[in-house]
Amino acid sequence: MISERGEILKALRAGPIILRRLVRDLPDDATRARPAPGEWAIVEVVAHLADTEERLLARTRRMLGEDEPALPPYDPAELAIERGYIEMALPDELDRFEALRREQAGLLEGLTDDGWGRIGVHGEHGRITVQQLAAHTAGEDADHFAQIARLIPLN
């Protein structure tokens, strides 16, 4: 029998490995090149993934510790400007993403059925469970990895 939770955990654990492979050996200028005005460069996507993981971990902890906490949305584009994603060091953001993801996967791995079913109230998506939030994150990873792959220059 296929375990949906096991599949989510496999995908989440694979994320940092896939991400590092995608960007390995890319020159710095390639990681900072924006494909068009208003679109993100590779380093910005990686910084976004790390920031998203930080928020995911905080949200998961709140959902496990509080009854139906409010999970306010945030504007990723605004955060990218505010935090200066384009100037960030790619290796640091890769390390940050990996460490946060490891912590998140470890937290999820130890959950009971009740833990996976804990609820938060997202400002855009309404009531969501820990499991739905984790599955959403795995899907977002795939989307952002494809975004990065499209930005890698062909030699």
N, C-alpha and C positions, 0 to 999 in steps of 0.2 A: 504494500500500500504506500502510495506517495504521501509524504507529510508536507503540507503546505508550509508549515513553520520551518521545517528542515530546508526546504527549497529557498525560503526567504533568507535564512541564515547563510546558506551556501552562496547566494548571490551577494549578500552584504560582505561576507569575508573575501570574496573574489575581487571586489571593487578596487581596493588599493593596489592589488597586483596588476590588474588590467590597466589602471590609470598610469602606473609607473612605466609599463611597457609601451603605452601609447606615446609618452612624451620623452622617452629615453633618447639621448643623443641629439635632441633638437637644439639648434643654436638659440641663444637667448633672443636674438631679433625675431626668429620664427615664432617664439612663444609669446611675443609682445605685439605681433602684427595683428591689427584689427582688419577683418575682411571688408568692412564697410563702416561708414559712420554710424554710431549707435549700436554696433555689434561688438561682442566680446572677443578678446584675444584668448589664446589658450591659457595663459597664466591667470586671467580673470575667471575663466570657467573653473579652474582648479581651486582658486581662492573661494569662489562661490560654493563649491562642493564642501570645502572645509568649514566654512561658516554655516552651511546648511546642516552639516553633521553635528556641529556644536549646538545648534538649536534643537535638532532632533533628540540629542541626548538629554538636554534640559527638559524638553517636552515629555519624553518618555518617563523620566524621573518624576515629573509633576503628576503625570497620569497614574503612576504607580503609588504615589504618596498622598494624593488629594482625590476627593470625590468630584469627578467631572470638571476639572479645571478649565478655565478659558485659555485658549491657545491663540493669541492674537496673530494675525498675518503680518508680514513685513514686506517691504518693497526691495527685492534683490538689486534692482538697478540703482536705487538710491544708496543702498549699503555699499555697492561696488565703488561708487564715487566717494562716499564718506570715508571708507576705509582705504581708498587708494589701491585697489586690486592691481591695477596696471603696473605699479611700482614694486609690488611684492616679489619676494624671492621664491621662485618655483620650488626649489628643494625644501624650503621651510614649509610651504603650503602642502606639499606632498606628505611630509612627515606629520604635519598637524592632522591632515585628513586620516592618515593611517592610524595614528594613535587614538583619535576620537572614534573611529570606526571599530577598532579593536575593543575599546571600552563598551561601545554600544552593543556589539555582537555578544560580548561576555555577559552583559546585563540581560539581553534577550534570551540567551541560552539557558539561563537559570530560572526562567519564569515557569510558573504553573499555568494551567488552563485559565485560572482566574486572572493571573497577571496579563496574559495575552489579550484577555477580554476587557481589560480596564478601559475606561472611556475618557476622552477629552472632548471639549467643544471648540472646534476650529472656527475661526472667524469667517472663513470662506466656504468651508466644506461641511460645517455642522458637526454632529456627533460622529466621532471616529474612535475605533479601538486601537490599542497598541499594535495589534497585528495588522490592521489596515494601514496605519502610519508606516510601519516597517515595510510592507509590501509596496506602498507608494514610493518610498525611498529607493527601493531596489529598481523600480521602474524609472525613476528620475535618473539614477545612475546610468542606466542603459542609454537614455536620451542624451545625457551630457557626454558620455563616452563617444557616441556617434557624432555629436557636435564637434568634439575635439578631433576625431578622425577626419572629418571633412576639412578641418583647418590645417592639417599637416601638409606642408608643401610636398609635391611630388618631385622627385629628383630625376 
